[in-house]
Amino acid sequence: MSVKVALIGLGYWGPNLARSLNSLKEAQLHTICDIDTGRLEQFGLQYPGVRVTSDYNEVLKTREIDAVILATPVHNHFKLAKEALKAGKSVMVEKPLAQTSAECRELIALAETGGLTLMTGHVFIYNAAVQKVKEYIQSGELGQVYYIYSQRLNLGRVRQDVNALWNFAPHDFSILCYWLDAIPRQVIARGYSYIQPGIEDVVFTTLNFPGGVAANVHISWLDPHKVRRMTVVGSEKMVVYDDVNSEARIMLYDKGVSKRENAQSPSGSNRDSLGRYETFGEFQLLLRAGDVLIPKLDFKEPLKMECRHFINCVSTGQRPITDGYEGLRVVQILEAAQESLATGSAQSINVERT
Ligand SMILES: NC(=O)c1ccc[n+]([C@@H]2O[C@H](COP(=O)([O-])OP(=O)(O)OC[C@H]3O[C@@H](n4cnc5c(N)ncnc54)[C@H](O)[C@@H]3O)[C@@H](O)[C@H]2O)c1
């Protein structure tokens, strides 16, 4: 039996969700809802047979609707998700899950009490290229991960309700936590507002992950280039994930720096108990620049994979990969980064058991 879904919000992103949902045989796009009646009319024509309403309460009252997907602005994610969970419906919320970690915790508790699915729309976790990089990290192919940097830049879609950090960085933060299987302990962010006072257009965030792994995230909607690139530098290899390069989303570089014992140094006595060289003259640094590999990926549309996963979780009760806790972790990082923007100082993040 197919899961009956209501999609709320038909602005920029909602129509992509409608298309993905409509292509899944295990889901039925039952209702589309937007307070903008012009958008409703337009998409009602595109999806004949799908009920249209501008009143969210209609969705909540319709018993046969199993699940709600929210693609509305972030300021009403919490309110609408809470109402849906209270009405007994499973919910997928577009990123970020809510505006505060307290709100996220409340949604998690409501979903758990009601035995309902709560999922966060962290779409990149369903992207085959992102999954491939995780495989490289986990298998040890890259060696020890030293640092990661990310650039998510573009010109346009300047928002008035959230800054560039809250708009774009949920993607980078969710990918980093997924790759490293950890959340950062400390965050420092610097942001600059040029177009609208108090709304940062460009933000540089540095995150310290456990094990000394550093990450830097550069976000901007005021940039000449469209860039969606992340680089992971490991002790053995380095990998570049470039989401806009469909021919080579992943490039694995056999590059690195290794240490070789200096033949001139007295043998046997030049390492301490941890295997480190004691003086500079006792080793040579060797640069290694080998082949570059572009792995073949079985790339399927991430948004469709995300919707399919949500529908599966609703029908089986399985816990989503990007569940409420995953949404909470990302909101915790956003809160810390926002606090750092405001105070100029580094912020610590408390790791919660989930
Ligand atoms: N995963 C991604 O790559 C991605 C990309 C873009 C946006 N998003 C997310 O999607 C969400 C929506 O972003 P957008 O850019 O489409 O915003 P948008 O402002 O273009 O569209 C939001 C729509 O929601 C409608 N709406 C607002 N309140 C409503 C309510 N109470 N009931 C019914 N409809 C309501 C508005 O009329 C509007 O049509 C945000 O959470 C954003 O972060 C995700």
The ligand as an SDF file (V2000), in Angstrom:
LIG
                    3D

 44 48  0  0  0  0  0  0  0  0999 V2000
   17.8060   20.6140    0.0710 N   0  0  0  0  0  0  0  0  0  0  0  0
   18.0930   21.6660   -0.6490 C   0  0  0  0  0  0  0  0  0  0  0  0
   19.0290   21.6730   -1.4460 O   0  0  0  0  0  0  0  0  0  0  0  0
   17.2390   22.9110   -0.5110 C   0  0  0  0  0  0  0  0  0  0  0  0
   17.3100   23.9020   -1.4800 C   0  0  0  0  0  0  0  0  0  0  0  0
   16.5040   25.0340   -1.3050 C   0  0  0  0  0  0  0  0  0  0  0  0
   15.6920   25.1730   -0.1850 C   0  0  0  0  0  0  0  0  0  0  0  0
   15.6800   24.1800    0.7390 N   0  0  0  0  0  0  0  0  0  0  0  0
   14.8420   24.3080    1.9430 C   0  0  0  0  0  0  0  0  0  0  0  0
   13.4760   24.2400    1.5760 O   0  0  0  0  0  0  0  0  0  0  0  0
   12.6890   25.0870    2.4100 C   0  0  0  0  0  0  0  0  0  0  0  0
   11.9410   26.0690    1.5440 C   0  0  0  0  0  0  0  0  0  0  0  0
   12.8650   26.8570    0.8450 O   0  0  0  0  0  0  0  0  0  0  0  0
   12.4310   27.6170   -0.5010 P   0  0  0  0  0  0  0  0  0  0  0  0
   13.7040   28.1830   -1.0290 O   0  0  0  0  0  0  0  0  0  0  0  0
   11.6030   26.7480   -1.3580 O   0  0  0  0  0  0  0  0  0  0  0  0
   11.5520   28.7990    0.1220 O   0  0  0  0  0  0  0  0  0  0  0  0
   10.4780   29.6980   -0.6270 P   0  0  0  0  0  0  0  0  0  0  0  0
   10.3390   30.9090    0.2150 O   0  0  0  0  0  0  0  0  0  0  0  0
   10.8440   29.8330   -2.0690 O   0  0  0  0  0  0  0  0  0  0  0  0
    9.1230   28.8370   -0.5840 O   0  0  0  0  0  0  0  0  0  0  0  0
    8.4210   28.5680    0.6120 C   0  0  0  0  0  0  0  0  0  0  0  0
    6.9560   28.3290    0.2500 C   0  0  0  0  0  0  0  0  0  0  0  0
    6.2550   27.9710    1.4490 O   0  0  0  0  0  0  0  0  0  0  0  0
    4.9970   28.6260    1.4380 C   0  0  0  0  0  0  0  0  0  0  0  0
    4.4930   28.7080    2.8230 N   0  0  0  0  0  0  0  0  0  0  0  0
    4.9930   29.4700    3.8390 C   0  0  0  0  0  0  0  0  0  0  0  0
    4.2790   29.2630    4.9550 N   0  0  0  0  0  0  0  0  0  0  0  0
    3.3230   28.3630    4.6650 C   0  0  0  0  0  0  0  0  0  0  0  0
    2.2860   27.7510    5.4120 C   0  0  0  0  0  0  0  0  0  0  0  0
    2.0800   28.0390    6.7000 N   0  0  0  0  0  0  0  0  0  0  0  0
    1.4700   26.8540    4.7970 N   0  0  0  0  0  0  0  0  0  0  0  0
    1.6540   26.5700    3.4910 C   0  0  0  0  0  0  0  0  0  0  0  0
    2.6320   27.1220    2.7190 N   0  0  0  0  0  0  0  0  0  0  0  0
    3.4580   28.0000    3.2980 C   0  0  0  0  0  0  0  0  0  0  0  0
    5.2710   29.9730    0.7940 C   0  0  0  0  0  0  0  0  0  0  0  0
    4.0870   30.5620    0.2890 O   0  0  0  0  0  0  0  0  0  0  0  0
    6.2600   29.5830   -0.3000 C   0  0  0  0  0  0  0  0  0  0  0  0
    5.6180   29.2690   -1.5290 O   0  0  0  0  0  0  0  0  0  0  0  0
   13.6810   25.7560    3.3710 C   0  0  0  0  0  0  0  0  0  0  0  0
   13.7140   25.0040    4.5510 O   0  0  0  0  0  0  0  0  0  0  0  0
   15.0130   25.6360    2.6590 C   0  0  0  0  0  0  0  0  0  0  0  0
   16.1090   25.5920    3.5540 O   0  0  0  0  0  0  0  0  0  0  0  0
   16.4140   23.0490    0.5920 C   0  0  0  0  0  0  0  0  0  0  0  0
  1  2  1  0
  2  3  2  0
  2  4  1  0
  4  5  1  0
  4 44  2  0
  5  6  2  0
  6  7  1  0
  7  8  2  0
  8  9  1  0
  8 44  1  0
  9 10  1  0
  9 42  1  0
 10 11  1  0
 11 12  1  0
 11 40  1  0
 12 13  1  0
 13 14  1  0
 14 15  2  0
 14 16  1  0
 14 17  1  0
 17 18  1  0
 18 19  2  0
 18 20  1  0
 18 21  1  0
 21 22  1  0
 22 23  1  0
 23 24  1  0
 23 38  1  0
 24 25  1  0
 25 26  1  0
 25 36  1  0
 26 27  1  0
 26 35  1  0
 27 28  2  0
 28 29  1  0
 29 30  1  0
 29 35  2  0
 30 31  1  0
 30 32  2  0
 32 33  1  0
 33 34  2  0
 34 35  1  0
 36 37  1  0
 36 38  1  0
 38 39  1  0
 40 41  1  0
 40 42  1  0
 42 43  1  0
M  CHG  2   8   1  16  -1
M  END
$$$$
